[in-house]
Amino acid sequence: MYPPAFEYQAPDTLEGALAALAELGDEGRVLAGGQSLIPMMKFHLAAPAHLVDINRISELSYIRRSNGSLCIGALARHNDVVRSDDAKASDVVSSAAPWISDPLVRNRGTVCGSVAHCDPEGDWNSVMLAARAEVMVQGSSGSRRVGIDDFIVSYFTNSLETGEMVTGVCVPIPSGATGGSYMKLERKIGDYATVGVATQLELADDGSIAQAGIGLTAVNYQNTRASAAEDMLAGEMPSDELFAEAAAAAASASDPQTDVRGDADWKRNVVAVFTRRGLAQALASAGS
Amino acid sequence: MQTQTHHKPCTSPEIGGVGHSLRRVEDARFLQGAGNYVDDVNLPGMLHMAILRSPVAHAKLVSIDSSAAMELDGVLAVVTGELMAQHNLAWMPTLSGDTQAVLATDKVRYQGQEVACVIATDRYIAEDALRLIDVDYEELEPITNPQRSLEADAPLIRTDKEDVTDNVSFTWEAGDKDATDAAFAKAAKVVSIETHYPRSHPSPLETCGIVADVHPATGKATIYMTSQAPHAHRTLFALVAGLPEQNIRIISPDIGGGFGNKVPIYPGYVVATAASLLIGLPVKWVESRTENLISTGFGRDYYMTGSLALDDNGRILGLRTDLLADQGAFYSDAQPTKFRAGLFHIVTGSYDFDAAHVTAKGAFTNKAPGGVAYRCSFRVTEASYLIERLIQNAANEIGMDPAEFRRMNFIQPEQFPYTSPTGFVYDSGDYETAMQMAMDMVGYDELRAEQAAAREEGRLMGIGMASFTEVVGAGPAHTYDIAGLKMFDSAELRVHPTGKAILKLGVKTQGQGHETTFAQIVAEELGIPATDIAVMHGDTDNTPYGLGTYASRSTPVGGGATAMVARKLRDKARKIAAHLLEASPEDLDWEPGKFSVKGSPDSSVSIQDIAFAAYTNHPEDEEAGLEGVHYYNPPNMTYPFGTYIVVVDLDPDTGVWTVRRMVAVDDCGVRINPMIVDGQIHGGLTEGFAKANMQWITFDEDGNCIGSNFMDYLVPTAWETPRFELGETVTPSPHHPIGAKGVGESATVGSPAAFVNAVIDALAHLGVTNIDMPVLPDRVWKAIHNA
């Protein structure tokens, strides 16, 4: 539980952080909440030579609605989302927030840190997939917005270039009736998901499904969009039968491993159960 | 024998004797962060130790190159097995008569085994140096389960032992084979179960640690150590290291939980002490969480089969059990010498029948050694689990309600003292009263009705029960010893002139509240307010010899010693009172806190006045002072019991089960501090729930430990833990001085079967008869789908 030696700096401004990251190149790692990075360093799973602590950059600490989106800054903690009225604009975001780890981690850990970490057992990227979020990325030479599907590359791998960092994440808030949910099976509070399913349904005026979003946690090498299930739902009138078919398609999109959290067949089944229940919950909250 | 539903205190609240829920005096310092744990001990010039552990489960140790580590600034020494061997300390004895490597010399036998130690000026330097040590391993086949271990072609693990040709660590049996065979021969029905009680870990929140301070000038070794048994450890240090015992002082300061994990002596203690001796400076070593989980004493890991023979009416005729222990690489169970599978032969439980036969075998594997009595009186937990699971399945198989099946087979109150088929003599019990109270509290009949209706709707709920009997408080010196040391215990009481007192114990709290509870025993016996009594323990230079705190033995043995020494002092106080009151001792009446002359209650003298007189005005024919010591050898063990009932709701789609109700009726005899007893039961129920629901240590096929940190080894928080509803009956122990039995472990022992029985009860109509612990949702789901 003793990390290897490392250098540390804590710039006061975003420009300072970006300059430090540009200079350090591959040696530098951003420290935000540290709820994944610090344990990984203690276990010697990560050994960054330099940490760039962004906790003093207060401009990154926000949750706000703007231009039809809910935007969460790089220093917003999980518990800030739990407590935020603005976050209630997105069911799938606000229902996931209380499921993140335990109260200690939620007080310290950040949404964007979790998004950037790309741990397939992390909850937020499934939520971002269901909500079709955009990740705001900045480097010393400029900024860009990356769709979540392009941001997630693989197991613990994102599409940031050297010297870039995540400054925020934006979730579009559809104008029509929309509902969402996050369902998580965990062994105990503070555990990663055994299986998690994020769902969002946007309804058209006639009650049919305009767009569906389904993101799966911990059942693939990365958080996964259940595209076939989403396509199956789009344009259709919601029904129990339709949800059951979509649930089966979501389960087919999963490829879980048998491990101490449980058997692969069972996990695949839980994906189906949670997709079915999640869609029903999303529909109910869209209608309310 | 009398069963009461509660015990009315005999003393006033001001005195605070037995039966008062005094607040714990130790909590003031703990709640203010002012406790003093081993890691809080910092001595001038103190060095730090870190341990290099084997990354592989089974390998020949070819070479160790520590030259690069030695060159790191701040590193004073790299200790290897070769160096320890020069001092005859490469191996040490275990508490089960085996030997264990201190630092590996020939092979590594489990992942996490100690290979080398770095001594440095700070812990970070020591940790960095570990990574500079180059060890060459030649890997061997790892044996990860005892079944493989016993196969003829399995590699031999204990190549260190001469004349050893297999991986068997022990064989043992108890009971009467012929009588049991006869019982099964005439059985109308035989019900069997095969189950694994998985490996778990006591995981105290404070890991193990030591500060060894061997003074170079005096040779005095002052050792601050996380020890549940400091006196026994002092003797073992003297015997193993050859240090003169008067020069060893073991101080076990505040201990953050033990649960059996702090009973053994670990290699780190030995190397740190040797390093301090050789270097002449204090050396600190405190385990990381991972070190604690992967290398120190685990609990359980018994593969068990059991069969009950029943007659036509459902009466039990006999019990046959066989067990296979996954021992790890060394046989280091902490248990009484004569009993190779601990007290597992209590497996006949709360039930009256004539014949039982227990056979047991242990097998070495490439896993950490241990088999400590994790919150358990030496394998009683495994035994209780097996019989209570069997009872549930037997009731199901013959179509009888499990409560009725128990009622019919219980040992009856008038049968006590009851001699069990394996030779235990149960001191007292009233099982049916406790069970009925639990059933009334939970609303048993209504729940059964609800369950019948729920099954009609396709909803799954279950009601599980366990009516356990424990055997705790080792023990009578004629039968029980640890490493040859008889399992008595001691108390020394000094009443000061102002009437305040200090009580010194041979047992040692790890959070059980001894500083409060044991003062209450003195208060009960002498009438001195409990708040006027300081309790001291855990310092071998300043307390009388004892075997320590584990296996629920503190109240049964140390508590007995405390009551007896207080009574010795009361006898002397009577003589002093007679002197002061100018009466004969026989003419005095005692009530808590004072003696008075028979027939003239106004003519009295308080215990405080007597204490003052003991130093200022004592009778000429008496020694001055009011002090004494007592070594208590209990005449028998104590047998706490109770019934736990769990109600679960089960989601058939996911296999997730949740606890709706948990009722626990405990009978631990007389309760000294009812609040502390309740706390013990809450803690034990939580640990029992953990075992049933989520907790286990497992290994992959290469022998890698899965469960090496708290992300993988799950300890429930208040969030997951169900709400507990407690009830009590009081059946005093007839042989204990104050009628108390041990209670620290009842709930860990009794509750796992209640939780599992509830899940099985929810699924029994589908034909499900067993799911091994932890009863994970995927196992439940598969059981439903395979049923």
Contacts between the chains, C-beta under 8 A, distances in Angstrom:
chain1	res1	chain2	res2	distance
A	1	B	288	4.2
A	1	B	289	6.4
A	1	B	290	6.8
A	2	B	50	7.9
A	2	B	123	6.5
A	2	B	124	5.8
A	2	B	127	4.1
A	2	B	288	7.6
A	4	B	128	7.1
A	4	B	131	7.9
A	5	B	124	7.7
A	5	B	128	7.1
A	43	B	709	7.6
A	102	B	717	7.2
A	102	B	719	7.7
A	185	B	654	6.6
A	185	B	656	7.0
A	185	B	777	7.3
A	187	B	694	5.3
A	187	B	714	5.7
A	187	B	776	8.0
A	188	B	694	6.0
A	188	B	714	5.2
A	188	B	716	5.9
A	188	B	717	6.7
A	188	B	719	7.5
A	188	B	720	5.0
A	189	B	717	5.6
A	189	B	719	4.2
A	189	B	720	6.4
A	190	B	717	7.2
A	191	B	711	7.3
A	191	B	714	7.2
A	192	B	711	7.7
A	260	B	698	6.5
A	260	B	706	5.5
A	260	B	707	7.9
A	260	B	712	6.6
A	262	B	776	6.2
A	262	B	777	6.8
A	262	B	778	3.6
A	263	B	778	4.4
A	263	B	782	6.6
A	265	B	782	7.9
A	266	B	655	6.9
A	266	B	777	7.3
A	266	B	778	3.8
A	266	B	781	5.0
A	266	B	782	6.6
A	267	B	778	7.5
A	269	B	653	7.7
A	269	B	654	7.7
A	269	B	781	6.8
A	270	B	654	5.5
A	273	B	653	4.6
A	273	B	654	5.7
